[in-house]
Structure formats: C-alpha cells, structure tokens
Amino acid sequence: MRSKKMGLRVEVECDEIPYRPGEDGITMECTCPRCGISHRMKLLWAGRGRPKKFCQPCKTYIGTLETVELPCIPANVSRGVG
C-alpha cells in the first residue's frame, strides 16, 4: 500500500483471505439466471452479492433463438384526466 502524501511504501500481509488454486483475482463466481448453476467468469464486479451472468451453454442457446417483433398498436393518450 502506498501513501500519496508521504510517499512511503508499506508492506502489508493479508492472512485473512485463503488462497484458492486457480483463482487469479480476475474471475468471479456467477449464477446463471436461466439454469441456476454457478460458474466462474472473467469480469469486473463492484456490485453487491453474486452477479447473474448466463453460462456458456445458455448463452449459446439464447443466441440461436429468433427474435419476434410484437405488433405496434397506436394508442391515443391524452393528458387530461376524466
């Protein structure tokens, strides 16, 4: 850690966080919103809790679905009430 005001460099050891093999600090444990399985994905996450990202099989499946355009019905909207 470096203090900007004093220009000092202080070495800090962190024994509270256990090291897991294969964890490089860039990957994040995610949950797939479609199938619900948990998987690891490379992303920057600053939110709370576990992010919801599609796993690769679900992402491939969703990509093969055709898009359907809904019919547009013009609506008469007035600002007056009653």
C-alpha positions in Angstrom: 0.0 0.0 0.0 1.3 3.4 -0.8 0.6 6.7 0.9 0.4 9.6 -1.6 1.0 12.3 0.9 4.3 10.9 2.4 5.5 8.9 -0.5 6.1 5.9 1.8 5.7 2.3 0.8 4.3 -0.1 3.5 4.3 -3.8 3.0 1.0 -5.4 4.2 0.5 -9.1 4.7 -3.0 -10.4 4.5 -3.5 -13.8 6.1 -7.3 -13.5 6.4 -8.1 -14.4 2.8 -7.4 -18.0 2.0 -5.7 -18.7 -1.4 -7.6 -21.0 -3.7 -5.7 -22.7 -6.5 -6.8 -21.5 -10.0 -8.2 -18.2 -8.6 -6.3 -15.3 -10.2 -8.4 -12.4 -8.8 -10.0 -11.6 -12.1 -12.6 -14.3 -12.3 -15.8 -14.0 -10.3 -18.3 -16.7 -9.1 -21.5 -16.1 -11.1 -25.0 -17.6 -11.2 -26.8 -18.3 -14.4 -30.3 -16.7 -14.4 -31.7 -19.4 -16.8 -30.5 -22.7 -15.3 -29.3 -21.6 -11.9 -25.8 -23.2 -11.9 -22.8 -21.4 -10.5 -19.8 -20.9 -12.7 -16.7 -18.7 -12.9 -16.4 -15.8 -15.4 -13.9 -13.1 -16.1 -15.5 -9.8 -15.2 -15.0 -6.7 -13.0 -17.7 -6.6 -10.4 -18.2 -3.8 -8.0 -21.8 -4.6 -7.0 -23.3 -6.4 -4.1 -23.7 -10.2 -3.8 -23.2 -12.6 -6.6 -23.6 -11.4 -10.2 -26.1 -13.1 -12.5 -24.5 -13.9 -15.9 -25.5 -16.5 -18.4 -23.3 -19.6 -18.6 -21.8 -20.5 -22.0 -24.4 -23.3 -22.9 -27.3 -20.9 -22.0 -25.7 -18.0 -23.9 -25.3 -20.2 -27.0 -29.0 -21.4 -26.7 -30.3 -17.9 -26.3 -28.3 -16.7 -29.3 -30.0 -19.3 -31.5 -33.5 -18.1 -30.7 -35.2 -16.0 -33.3 -36.4 -12.5 -32.3 -40.1 -11.9 -32.6 -41.4 -8.4 -33.2 -44.5 -7.5 -31.4 -47.2 -5.7 -33.3 -47.3 -2.0 -32.6 -50.8 -0.6 -31.9 -51.0 3.2 -31.8 -52.5 4.4 -28.6 -54.5 7.6 -28.1 -53.0 9.2 -25.0 -54.5 12.4 -23.5 -53.1 14.3 -20.6 -56.5 15.3 -19.2 -57.9 13.1 -16.5 -61.6 12.3 -16.6 
